[in-house]
Amino acid sequence: MSVLKFDSYEEVIKRANNTTFGLAAGVITKDLTRGLTFAQQLQAGSVWVNDYAAVCNQAPFGGFKQSGHGRELGRYVLKKILY
C-alpha cells in the first residue's frame, strides 16, 4: 500500500482514481464517517477503511476499470460459473 500526502480532499480523490486498473484502495483515518464517504467515491474493486487486504469469502471481489474479468467470491462467482 502506498501512503500519499495530500493538500485537499478533492485532490486525493482525483489522485486515487487516476489509475488504469483500480484493483484496490485503502483509507486510513481517525474520522470513520469521512473515511466511509471517501471510500464511496473511489473507483476500485475493493476498498478498505482502517484496514488493508482483508478478505471475506461472502463479499464480492474483483477489479474495476481494466483490472480483471468480473467478480469473484460470494454469489457472484456462482452466477459466473454455473450459468
Jmol script that loads the backbone (N, CA, C; Angstrom):
load data "model"
ATOM      1  N   MET A   1       0.849  -1.163   0.000  1.00  0.00           N
ATOM      2  CA  MET A   1       0.000   0.000   0.000  1.00  0.00           C
ATOM      3  C   MET A   1       0.893   1.223   0.000  1.00  0.00           C
ATOM      4  N   SER A   2       0.582   2.180  -0.851  1.00  0.00           N
ATOM      5  CA  SER A   2       1.273   3.466  -0.877  1.00  0.00           C
ATOM      6  C   SER A   2       0.583   4.427   0.065  1.00  0.00           C
ATOM      7  N   VAL A   3       1.352   5.243   0.726  1.00  0.00           N
ATOM      8  CA  VAL A   3       0.804   6.283   1.588  1.00  0.00           C
ATOM      9  C   VAL A   3       1.197   7.615   0.963  1.00  0.00           C
ATOM     10  N   LEU A   4       0.203   8.415   0.616  1.00  0.00           N
ATOM     11  CA  LEU A   4       0.442   9.674  -0.079  1.00  0.00           C
ATOM     12  C   LEU A   4      -0.068  10.852   0.731  1.00  0.00           C
ATOM     13  N   LYS A   5       0.731  11.920   0.772  1.00  0.00           N
ATOM     14  CA  LYS A   5       0.281  13.158   1.404  1.00  0.00           C
ATOM     15  C   LYS A   5      -0.589  13.918   0.407  1.00  0.00           C
ATOM     16  N   PHE A   6      -1.505  14.718   0.919  1.00  0.00           N
ATOM     17  CA  PHE A   6      -2.362  15.499   0.036  1.00  0.00           C
ATOM     18  C   PHE A   6      -2.717  16.817   0.704  1.00  0.00           C
ATOM     19  N   ASP A   7      -3.118  17.786  -0.125  1.00  0.00           N
ATOM     20  CA  ASP A   7      -3.474  19.116   0.373  1.00  0.00           C
ATOM     21  C   ASP A   7      -4.973  19.325   0.498  1.00  0.00           C
ATOM     22  N   SER A   8      -5.761  18.604  -0.283  1.00  0.00           N
ATOM     23  CA  SER A   8      -7.211  18.774  -0.202  1.00  0.00           C
ATOM     24  C   SER A   8      -7.899  17.433  -0.436  1.00  0.00           C
ATOM     25  N   TYR A   9      -9.105  17.329   0.049  1.00  0.00           N
ATOM     26  CA  TYR A   9      -9.932  16.132  -0.113  1.00  0.00           C
ATOM     27  C   TYR A   9     -10.151  15.843  -1.597  1.00  0.00           C
ATOM     28  N   GLU A  10     -10.450  16.872  -2.362  1.00  0.00           N
ATOM     29  CA  GLU A  10     -10.709  16.713  -3.795  1.00  0.00           C
ATOM     30  C   GLU A  10      -9.467  16.200  -4.518  1.00  0.00           C
ATOM     31  N   GLU A  11      -8.300  16.707  -4.121  1.00  0.00           N
ATOM     32  CA  GLU A  11      -7.051  16.281  -4.753  1.00  0.00           C
ATOM     33  C   GLU A  11      -6.804  14.789  -4.541  1.00  0.00           C
ATOM     34  N   VAL A  12      -7.020  14.324  -3.334  1.00  0.00           N
ATOM     35  CA  VAL A  12      -6.715  12.920  -3.057  1.00  0.00           C
ATOM     36  C   VAL A  12      -7.706  11.983  -3.762  1.00  0.00           C
ATOM     37  N   ILE A  13      -8.952  12.375  -3.900  1.00  0.00           N
ATOM     38  CA  ILE A  13      -9.921  11.570  -4.666  1.00  0.00           C
ATOM     39  C   ILE A  13      -9.467  11.476  -6.124  1.00  0.00           C
ATOM     40  N   LYS A  14      -9.097  12.607  -6.688  1.00  0.00           N
ATOM     41  CA  LYS A  14      -8.656  12.643  -8.082  1.00  0.00           C
ATOM     42  C   LYS A  14      -7.405  11.787  -8.278  1.00  0.00           C
ATOM     43  N   ARG A  15      -6.442  11.908  -7.381  1.00  0.00           N
ATOM     44  CA  ARG A  15      -5.207  11.126  -7.490  1.00  0.00           C
ATOM     45  C   ARG A  15      -5.481   9.632  -7.328  1.00  0.00           C
ATOM     46  N   ALA A  16      -6.324   9.278  -6.390  1.00  0.00           N
ATOM     47  CA  ALA A  16      -6.618   7.863  -6.144  1.00  0.00           C
ATOM     48  C   ALA A  16      -7.334   7.223  -7.333  1.00  0.00           C
ATOM     49  N   ASN A  17      -8.184   7.973  -8.007  1.00  0.00           N
ATOM     50  CA  ASN A  17      -8.944   7.437  -9.138  1.00  0.00           C
ATOM     51  C   ASN A  17      -8.199   7.537 -10.466  1.00  0.00           C
ATOM     52  N   ASN A  18      -7.060   8.194 -10.479  1.00  0.00           N
ATOM     53  CA  ASN A  18      -6.280   8.368 -11.702  1.00  0.00           C
ATOM     54  C   ASN A  18      -5.387   7.141 -11.926  1.00  0.00           C
ATOM     55  N   THR A  19      -6.022   6.029 -12.225  1.00  0.00           N
ATOM     56  CA  THR A  19      -5.315   4.773 -12.443  1.00  0.00           C
ATOM     57  C   THR A  19      -6.007   3.986 -13.549  1.00  0.00           C
ATOM     58  N   THR A  20      -5.253   3.188 -14.234  1.00  0.00           N
ATOM     59  CA  THR A  20      -5.820   2.363 -15.301  1.00  0.00           C
ATOM     60  C   THR A  20      -6.586   1.175 -14.747  1.00  0.00           C
ATOM     61  N   PHE A  21      -6.125   0.626 -13.632  1.00  0.00           N
ATOM     62  CA  PHE A  21      -6.675  -0.641 -13.164  1.00  0.00           C
ATOM     63  C   PHE A  21      -7.693  -0.542 -12.041  1.00  0.00           C
ATOM     64  N   GLY A  22      -7.451   0.174 -11.006  1.00  0.00           N
ATOM     65  CA  GLY A  22      -8.421   0.278  -9.920  1.00  0.00           C
ATOM     66  C   GLY A  22      -8.638  -1.024  -9.175  1.00  0.00           C
ATOM     67  N   LEU A  23      -7.568  -1.733  -8.871  1.00  0.00           N
ATOM     68  CA  LEU A  23      -7.688  -3.021  -8.184  1.00  0.00           C
ATOM     69  C   LEU A  23      -8.193  -2.874  -6.763  1.00  0.00           C
ATOM     70  N   ALA A  24      -7.521  -2.045  -5.975  1.00  0.00           N
ATOM     71  CA  ALA A  24      -7.873  -1.930  -4.559  1.00  0.00           C
ATOM     72  C   ALA A  24      -7.436  -0.576  -4.030  1.00  0.00           C
ATOM     73  N   ALA A  25      -8.055  -0.182  -2.936  1.00  0.00           N
ATOM     74  CA  ALA A  25      -7.704   1.078  -2.283  1.00  0.00           C
ATOM     75  C   ALA A  25      -7.933   0.933  -0.787  1.00  0.00           C
ATOM     76  N   GLY A  26      -7.186   1.689  -0.028  1.00  0.00           N
ATOM     77  CA  GLY A  26      -7.356   1.692   1.418  1.00  0.00           C
ATOM     78  C   GLY A  26      -7.388   3.109   1.942  1.00  0.00           C
ATOM     79  N   VAL A  27      -8.197   3.320   2.955  1.00  0.00           N
ATOM     80  CA  VAL A  27      -8.334   4.630   3.585  1.00  0.00           C
ATOM     81  C   VAL A  27      -7.994   4.462   5.062  1.00  0.00           C
ATOM     82  N   ILE A  28      -7.027   5.217   5.528  1.00  0.00           N
ATOM     83  CA  ILE A  28      -6.665   5.208   6.942  1.00  0.00           C
ATOM     84  C   ILE A  28      -7.043   6.571   7.504  1.00  0.00           C
ATOM     85  N   THR A  29      -7.897   6.590   8.517  1.00  0.00           N
ATOM     86  CA  THR A  29      -8.399   7.851   9.046  1.00  0.00           C
ATOM     87  C   THR A  29      -8.845   7.709  10.497  1.00  0.00           C
ATOM     88  N   LYS A  30      -8.854   8.830  11.201  1.00  0.00           N
ATOM     89  CA  LYS A  30      -9.416   8.874  12.553  1.00  0.00           C
ATOM     90  C   LYS A  30     -10.915   9.142  12.506  1.00  0.00           C
ATOM     91  N   ASP A  31     -11.392   9.710  11.390  1.00  0.00           N
ATOM     92  CA  ASP A  31     -12.796  10.082  11.219  1.00  0.00           C
ATOM     93  C   ASP A  31     -13.491   9.026  10.353  1.00  0.00           C
ATOM     94  N   LEU A  32     -14.125   8.049  10.981  1.00  0.00           N
ATOM     95  CA  LEU A  32     -14.729   6.933  10.255  1.00  0.00           C
ATOM     96  C   LEU A  32     -15.804   7.387   9.272  1.00  0.00           C
ATOM     97  N   THR A  33     -16.624   8.349   9.651  1.00  0.00           N
ATOM     98  CA  THR A  33     -17.671   8.848   8.751  1.00  0.00           C
ATOM     99  C   THR A  33     -17.058   9.429   7.487  1.00  0.00           C
ATOM    100  N   ARG A  34     -16.020  10.227   7.644  1.00  0.00           N
ATOM    101  CA  ARG A  34     -15.355  10.812   6.480  1.00  0.00           C
ATOM    102  C   ARG A  34     -14.670   9.723   5.648  1.00  0.00           C
ATOM    103  N   GLY A  35     -14.095   8.735   6.317  1.00  0.00           N
ATOM    104  CA  GLY A  35     -13.449   7.635   5.607  1.00  0.00           C
ATOM    105  C   GLY A  35     -14.422   6.847   4.756  1.00  0.00           C
ATOM    106  N   LEU A  36     -15.616   6.586   5.283  1.00  0.00           N
ATOM    107  CA  LEU A  36     -16.632   5.857   4.519  1.00  0.00           C
ATOM    108  C   LEU A  36     -17.141   6.683   3.346  1.00  0.00           C
ATOM    109  N   THR A  37     -17.305   7.980   3.552  1.00  0.00           N
ATOM    110  CA  THR A  37     -17.712   8.874   2.463  1.00  0.00           C
ATOM    111  C   THR A  37     -16.655   8.876   1.366  1.00  0.00           C
ATOM    112  N   PHE A  38     -15.409   8.952   1.771  1.00  0.00           N
ATOM    113  CA  PHE A  38     -14.295   8.918   0.829  1.00  0.00           C
ATOM    114  C   PHE A  38     -14.288   7.594   0.061  1.00  0.00           C
ATOM    115  N   ALA A  39     -14.452   6.491   0.780  1.00  0.00           N
ATOM    116  CA  ALA A  39     -14.411   5.162   0.167  1.00  0.00           C
ATOM    117  C   ALA A  39     -15.470   5.005  -0.921  1.00  0.00           C
ATOM    118  N   GLN A  40     -16.627   5.601  -0.734  1.00  0.00           N
ATOM    119  CA  GLN A  40     -17.706   5.504  -1.726  1.00  0.00           C
ATOM    120  C   GLN A  40     -17.355   6.201  -3.032  1.00  0.00           C
ATOM    121  N   GLN A  41     -16.396   7.110  -2.997  1.00  0.00           N
ATOM    122  CA  GLN A  41     -16.015   7.858  -4.196  1.00  0.00           C
ATOM    123  C   GLN A  41     -14.844   7.229  -4.946  1.00  0.00           C
ATOM    124  N   LEU A  42     -14.273   6.175  -4.394  1.00  0.00           N
ATOM    125  CA  LEU A  42     -13.122   5.542  -5.028  1.00  0.00           C
ATOM    126  C   LEU A  42     -13.559   4.546  -6.094  1.00  0.00           C
ATOM    127  N   GLN A  43     -12.868   4.560  -7.213  1.00  0.00           N
ATOM    128  CA  GLN A  43     -13.142   3.648  -8.321  1.00  0.00           C
ATOM    129  C   GLN A  43     -12.177   2.472  -8.215  1.00  0.00           C
ATOM    130  N   ALA A  44     -12.493   1.549  -7.307  1.00  0.00           N
ATOM    131  CA  ALA A  44     -11.624   0.397  -7.075  1.00  0.00           C
ATOM    132  C   ALA A  44     -12.473  -0.840  -6.810  1.00  0.00           C
ATOM    133  N   GLY A  45     -11.939  -1.988  -7.150  1.00  0.00           N
ATOM    134  CA  GLY A  45     -12.657  -3.242  -6.954  1.00  0.00           C
ATOM    135  C   GLY A  45     -12.906  -3.555  -5.495  1.00  0.00           C
ATOM    136  N   SER A  46     -11.941  -3.260  -4.645  1.00  0.00           N
ATOM    137  CA  SER A  46     -12.071  -3.446  -3.199  1.00  0.00           C
ATOM    138  C   SER A  46     -11.571  -2.191  -2.510  1.00  0.00           C
ATOM    139  N   VAL A  47     -12.306  -1.749  -1.514  1.00  0.00           N
ATOM    140  CA  VAL A  47     -11.900  -0.572  -0.737  1.00  0.00           C
ATOM    141  C   VAL A  47     -12.006  -0.923   0.739  1.00  0.00           C
ATOM    142  N   TRP A  48     -10.938  -0.707   1.464  1.00  0.00           N
ATOM    143  CA  TRP A  48     -10.911  -0.961   2.900  1.00  0.00           C
ATOM    144  C   TRP A  48     -10.760   0.350   3.654  1.00  0.00           C
ATOM    145  N   VAL A  49     -11.397   0.431   4.807  1.00  0.00           N
ATOM    146  CA  VAL A  49     -11.260   1.601   5.678  1.00  0.00           C
ATOM    147  C   VAL A  49     -10.617   1.127   6.976  1.00  0.00           C
ATOM    148  N   ASN A  50      -9.501   1.736   7.312  1.00  0.00           N
ATOM    149  CA  ASN A  50      -8.709   1.411   8.506  1.00  0.00           C
ATOM    150  C   ASN A  50      -8.283  -0.053   8.550  1.00  0.00           C
ATOM    151  N   ASP A  51      -8.042  -0.613   7.383  1.00  0.00           N
ATOM    152  CA  ASP A  51      -7.547  -1.977   7.236  1.00  0.00           C
ATOM    153  C   ASP A  51      -7.043  -2.070   5.801  1.00  0.00           C
ATOM    154  N   TYR A  52      -6.371  -3.155   5.468  1.00  0.00           N
ATOM    155  CA  TYR A  52      -5.968  -3.326   4.079  1.00  0.00           C
ATOM    156  C   TYR A  52      -5.830  -4.804   3.772  1.00  0.00           C
ATOM    157  N   ALA A  53      -6.382  -5.215   2.674  1.00  0.00           N
ATOM    158  CA  ALA A  53      -6.301  -6.571   2.150  1.00  0.00           C
ATOM    159  C   ALA A  53      -7.061  -7.597   2.988  1.00  0.00           C
ATOM    160  N   ALA A  54      -8.039  -7.156   3.743  1.00  0.00           N
ATOM    161  CA  ALA A  54      -8.899  -8.097   4.469  1.00  0.00           C
ATOM    162  C   ALA A  54      -9.849  -8.735   3.462  1.00  0.00           C
ATOM    163  N   VAL A  55     -10.031 -10.037   3.529  1.00  0.00           N
ATOM    164  CA  VAL A  55     -10.873 -10.747   2.570  1.00  0.00           C
ATOM    165  C   VAL A  55     -11.946 -11.530   3.317  1.00  0.00           C
ATOM    166  N   CYS A  56     -13.155 -11.451   2.812  1.00  0.00           N
ATOM    167  CA  CYS A  56     -14.275 -12.210   3.349  1.00  0.00           C
ATOM    168  C   CYS A  56     -14.853 -13.014   2.183  1.00  0.00           C
ATOM    169  N   ASN A  57     -14.961 -14.309   2.338  1.00  0.00           N
ATOM    170  CA  ASN A  57     -15.425 -15.156   1.234  1.00  0.00           C
ATOM    171  C   ASN A  57     -16.834 -14.837   0.757  1.00  0.00           C
ATOM    172  N   GLN A  58     -17.657 -14.218   1.599  1.00  0.00           N
ATOM    173  CA  GLN A  58     -19.022 -13.887   1.198  1.00  0.00           C
ATOM    174  C   GLN A  58     -19.098 -12.575   0.414  1.00  0.00           C
ATOM    175  N   ALA A  59     -18.069 -11.764   0.488  1.00  0.00           N
ATOM    176  CA  ALA A  59     -18.080 -10.462  -0.177  1.00  0.00           C
ATOM    177  C   ALA A  59     -17.545 -10.599  -1.599  1.00  0.00           C
ATOM    178  N   PRO A  60     -18.118  -9.862  -2.540  1.00  0.00           N
ATOM    179  CA  PRO A  60     -17.607  -9.918  -3.902  1.00  0.00           C
ATOM    180  C   PRO A  60     -16.197  -9.356  -3.970  1.00  0.00           C
ATOM    181  N   PHE A  61     -15.382  -9.932  -4.812  1.00  0.00           N
ATOM    182  CA  PHE A  61     -14.022  -9.452  -5.017  1.00  0.00           C
ATOM    183  C   PHE A  61     -13.790  -9.345  -6.501  1.00  0.00           C
ATOM    184  N   GLY A  62     -13.146  -8.302  -6.909  1.00  0.00           N
ATOM    185  CA  GLY A  62     -12.820  -8.162  -8.314  1.00  0.00           C
ATOM    186  C   GLY A  62     -12.428  -6.749  -8.634  1.00  0.00           C
ATOM    187  N   GLY A  63     -11.812  -6.616  -9.756  1.00  0.00           N
ATOM    188  CA  GLY A  63     -11.287  -5.330 -10.157  1.00  0.00           C
ATOM    189  C   GLY A  63     -12.333  -4.385 -10.703  1.00  0.00           C
ATOM    190  N   PHE A  64     -11.861  -3.238 -11.021  1.00  0.00           N
ATOM    191  CA  PHE A  64     -12.645  -2.144 -11.567  1.00  0.00           C
ATOM    192  C   PHE A  64     -11.861  -1.660 -12.772  1.00  0.00           C
ATOM    193  N   LYS A  65     -12.453  -0.994 -13.669  1.00  0.00           N
ATOM    194  CA  LYS A  65     -11.767  -0.472 -14.850  1.00  0.00           C
ATOM    195  C   LYS A  65     -11.149  -1.609 -15.656  1.00  0.00           C
ATOM    196  N   GLN A  66      -9.849  -1.548 -15.966  1.00  0.00           N
ATOM    197  CA  GLN A  66      -9.160  -2.516 -16.822  1.00  0.00           C
ATOM    198  C   GLN A  66      -8.506  -3.653 -16.031  1.00  0.00           C
ATOM    199  N   SER A  67      -8.978  -3.946 -14.842  1.00  0.00           N
ATOM    200  CA  SER A  67      -8.222  -4.815 -13.946  1.00  0.00           C
ATOM    201  C   SER A  67      -8.637  -6.274 -13.894  1.00  0.00           C
ATOM    202  N   GLY A  68      -9.645  -6.673 -14.584  1.00  0.00           N
ATOM    203  CA  GLY A  68      -9.987  -8.080 -14.419  1.00  0.00           C
ATOM    204  C   GLY A  68     -11.123  -8.542 -15.299  1.00  0.00           C
ATOM    205  N   HIS A  69     -11.648  -9.677 -14.931  1.00  0.00           N
ATOM    206  CA  HIS A  69     -12.682 -10.336 -15.718  1.00  0.00           C
ATOM    207  C   HIS A  69     -13.989 -10.445 -14.952  1.00  0.00           C
ATOM    208  N   GLY A  70     -14.269  -9.549 -14.062  1.00  0.00           N
ATOM    209  CA  GLY A  70     -15.514  -9.605 -13.324  1.00  0.00           C
ATOM    210  C   GLY A  70     -15.299  -9.908 -11.853  1.00  0.00           C
ATOM    211  N   ARG A  71     -16.374 -10.290 -11.202  1.00  0.00           N
ATOM    212  CA  ARG A  71     -16.361 -10.526  -9.759  1.00  0.00           C
ATOM    213  C   ARG A  71     -16.079 -11.980  -9.425  1.00  0.00           C
ATOM    214  N   GLU A  72     -15.457 -12.160  -8.274  1.00  0.00           N
ATOM    215  CA  GLU A  72     -15.211 -13.484  -7.724  1.00  0.00           C
ATOM    216  C   GLU A  72     -15.686 -13.486  -6.278  1.00  0.00           C
ATOM    217  N   LEU A  73     -15.791 -14.653  -5.708  1.00  0.00           N
ATOM    218  CA  LEU A  73     -16.238 -14.874  -4.332  1.00  0.00           C
ATOM    219  C   LEU A  73     -17.728 -14.582  -4.189  1.00  0.00           C
ATOM    220  N   GLY A  74     -18.309 -15.037  -3.115  1.00  0.00           N
ATOM    221  CA  GLY A  74     -19.723 -14.807  -2.858  1.00  0.00           C
ATOM    222  C   GLY A  74     -20.616 -15.365  -3.951  1.00  0.00           C
ATOM    223  N   ARG A  75     -21.828 -14.862  -4.024  1.00  0.00           N
ATOM    224  CA  ARG A  75     -22.800 -15.358  -5.009  1.00  0.00           C
ATOM    225  C   ARG A  75     -22.418 -14.987  -6.439  1.00  0.00           C
ATOM    226  N   TYR A  76     -21.552 -13.977  -6.602  1.00  0.00           N
ATOM    227  CA  TYR A  76     -21.157 -13.543  -7.936  1.00  0.00           C
ATOM    228  C   TYR A  76     -20.414 -14.644  -8.690  1.00  0.00           C
ATOM    229  N   VAL A  77     -19.535 -15.348  -8.005  1.00  0.00           N
ATOM    230  CA  VAL A  77     -18.786 -16.409  -8.674  1.00  0.00           C
ATOM    231  C   VAL A  77     -19.710 -17.565  -9.052  1.00  0.00           C
ATOM    232  N   LEU A  78     -20.715 -17.842  -8.241  1.00  0.00           N
ATOM    233  CA  LEU A  78     -21.653 -18.915  -8.575  1.00  0.00           C
ATOM    234  C   LEU A  78     -22.407 -18.601  -9.857  1.00  0.00           C
ATOM    235  N   LYS A  79     -22.854 -17.362 -10.005  1.00  0.00           N
ATOM    236  CA  LYS A  79     -23.543 -16.975 -11.241  1.00  0.00           C
ATOM    237  C   LYS A  79     -22.613 -17.115 -12.439  1.00  0.00           C
ATOM    238  N   LYS A  80     -21.369 -16.758 -12.241  1.00  0.00           N
ATOM    239  CA  LYS A  80     -20.403 -16.781 -13.337  1.00  0.00           C
ATOM    240  C   LYS A  80     -20.109 -18.203 -13.809  1.00  0.00           C
ATOM    241  N   ILE A  81     -19.931 -19.129 -12.883  1.00  0.00           N
ATOM    242  CA  ILE A  81     -19.513 -20.470 -13.286  1.00  0.00           C
ATOM    243  C   ILE A  81     -20.665 -21.441 -13.514  1.00  0.00           C
ATOM    244  N   LEU A  82     -21.851 -21.141 -13.001  1.00  0.00           N
ATOM    245  CA  LEU A  82     -22.964 -22.074 -13.124  1.00  0.00           C
ATOM    246  C   LEU A  82     -23.956 -21.723 -14.225  1.00  0.00           C
ATOM    247  N   TYR A  83     -23.951 -20.505 -14.695  1.00  0.00           N
ATOM    248  CA  TYR A  83     -24.931 -20.106 -15.708  1.00  0.00           C
ATOM    249  C   TYR A  83     -24.272 -19.835 -17.027  1.00  0.00           C
TER     250      TYR A  83
END
end "model"
wireframe off; spacefill off
backbone 0.3
color backbone group
